[in-house]
């Protein structure tokens, strides 16, 4: 949730040849080595991942269900978010949670993240999520799944619940119109040490209400107790371990709400 961050760049992350097996081993709580190919740059990142993680909510059956759901639909999933989606806190581009999610599922996943932004927050870019979405060029490429990751930047501002809910509803409806046929899923904020818990909880409840109004699934890391940044240096952004944890939890949660 960095303020003053430069706008993020949309990029599609593709899995490497040995990643699927390696990440299943990671879910079994062993160290893995993952290879991620980043489309566009032509670069390949070979990165040792010396952490362990557990398969809470994202065992092979959940991953298989979600992969089958995606395989039945054309196009690449899109994650639209803030600095978490931009990969802030990760030691390299391929250790951020979207590339790890792509590894885990074995499908390309596009990340569109800009630090400091939210449904209300503008950060250093002067743009909200809605502004960013409106500036996107029209596309005819199918998007089967749109994950909207949001919340902490708005929580920093302590908006009224009505203001947060209204802004969220407006964005979600515009996103559904922009990506017809996409299943939209709203991903709320986790607990962090640097923002007041009451403000994060207020935003979380407002986002849940907005999702209910629009009729899209809501995933609440706060309510589910996801620990995604306990080891982070700034108490806000996940480190590699936190990004991996976020990817694992998200895969399991998506399988639960979509399959």
Secondary structure as UniProt FT lines:
FT   TURN            3..4
FT   STRAND          11..15
FT   TURN            17..18
FT   HELIX           19..27
FT   STRAND          32..38
FT   TURN            39..41
FT   STRAND          44..49
FT   TURN            56..57
FT   HELIX           60..71
FT   STRAND          77..81
FT   HELIX           83..86
FT   TURN            87..89
FT   HELIX           93..95
FT   HELIX           97..105
FT   STRAND          109..113
FT   TURN            115..116
FT   TURN            123..126
FT   HELIX           129..135
FT   STRAND          145..149
FT   HELIX           152..157
FT   HELIX           161..178
FT   TURN            179..181
FT   STRAND          183..187
FT   HELIX           197..214
FT   STRAND          217..219
FT   HELIX           221..224
FT   TURN            230..231
FT   HELIX           240..258
//
